[in-house]
Amino acid sequence: MSNTVKLVDTTLRDGSQSLWALRMRAGMMLPAMPDLDSAGFEAIEFMVTAPQFSRSVRDLKEDPWVWLREGAALAKNTALRLHGGIGSTFSNVPLCIGELYLGKLRDIGISTTRTSDPWNDFDNSVAGYEILRRMGFESIINVIYSVSPRHNLEYYAERTRKAAALNPLKICFKDVGGLLTPDVARQIIPVVLREAGEIPVEFHAHCNNGLAPYNVIVAAELGMTTIHTAVPPLANGSSQPSVFNVVDNLRAKGFDVGVDLSPLERVRDHFSNIAKEEGLPEGRPNEFEQELYLHQVPGGMISNLHFQLEKAGMGNRIPDTLQETARVREELGYPIMVTPLSQFVATQAAINVMTGERYGTVTDEIIEYALGHWGREAVEVMDQNVRDIILGRSRTTEIRKQLSAACEEPTLQEVRKQYGVNCTDDELIVRVFAGVGDRELHLDHGETLTRTYKAYRDSRHPFGTMLKQFAQASEVRHLHYRTTEGELTAEKESK
């Protein structure tokens, strides 16, 4: 068993997605990239395409190509990874656009992606992985952990075996809900490693229930040689464990971890300053919550459910909704509570509670789910009586027709005609992924990036920032600054 553990950084991707709802701007990311790049990570997760393009265009008013190209240019030592594959990233995107996008990513130096199927249905993913391989991409396949009567050791042995049969670069055992306990980890990780054979296995865990920082140590002790971590304040909470905590613990256990923490201290200070300036949350360790195993709804989604119920004047019904979520999940065949399946389950549960009638009103996504559009396994494992209730309405006929029409792949010329024949390839990709049609866009294509970059770069030096603020604050006359390295006193002359 190897005594060396490598780390993959998730700060810019999962850290931002889990804690900042992808509100990290390019100007926030770029100053941190040189330090992340020099720290010795095996790889840096860098982009989750569809949601990040949408957030950049719709909310941040930024061109996501600035993030991709400027960031990639600074990563001189460390491989950058995409998150998502043909099935997950491009499920509602024409294949011709997906291929155009992958070609551009490859040209800027990104050629690895970590990808999931929300059902761990790897038989259904063969075509997608072949497309990635043809486009010059290597895949890291997630085997997602979940808790239910179906998700036992035999299940994970079979699914890992099928993932390995696709001959990926790596397999990643992914605890997206933070539900894995150390006892179960000691049972399931040896099974995953055994069935993966010669294919290396990474471990990716969220801290939702406070267990991930310990589980990564267990994973390393059992033979997993690559662990995913994040830099605070974009660690902990619903993100990955802190790189500082993980490195200290692994080294205390005798593991060799080739990551230099010194540049990461600068990254931590940089993002901590940004969090304070922008009012963004800082990840904190979570306490263990046994109830999470009953409904498996992440904290962020609970907040959204509470908001929906409050709007309906039923804010006191959140306990009933969580209980109903557990029941709906069981009836739908215990889908893994990951995007988008977790949203389907929780939203339908909220509707059942708000209307007082179970499945009297259903979402289009639940009808699509029962038709097998979101995974063929759903049709086989869900309660057939509930399936009949869901599909026994006129709306089902309309949705069948829509899904049938959507199966016809448009050509690149047809897509251009829809979004604007004069679009550049870059703009066409942005419009399709962000779902903004042909309306006029007002994006920052980098014109203000220098100013933004400098502002965030300077925020990494709080002493200089403090002196500037002191000089500009006319009402402040006296400054005393003390650290472990010395102290400074300054006083303005009276005018």
Secondary structure, DSSP 8 states (H G I E B T S, - for coil): ---EEEEEE-IIIIIHHHHSTT---HHHHGGGHHHHHHTT-SEEEEEEHHHHHHIIIIII-B-HHHHHHHHHHH-SSSEEEEE--HHHHTTTS-HHHHHHHHHHHHHTT--EEEE--TT---GGGHHHHHHHHHTT-EEEEEEE---SSS-SHHHHHHHHHHHHHT--SEEEEEETTS---HHHHHHHHHHHHHHHTTS-EEEEE--TTS-HHHHHHHHHHHT--EEEEB-TTSSSTTS--BHHHHHHHHHHTT-EE---HHHHHHHHHHHHHHHHHHT----------TTHHHH---HHHHHHHHHHHHHTT-GGGHHHHHHHHHHHHHHTT---S-TTHHHHHHHHHHHHHHHSSTTTS--HHHHHHHTTTT-HHHHHHS-HHHHHHHHSSTHHHHHHHHHHHHTS---HHHHHHHH-TT--HHHHHHHHHHT-TTS----B-STTHHHHHHHHHHTT-HHHHHHHHHHH-TT--EEEEEETTEEEEEE----
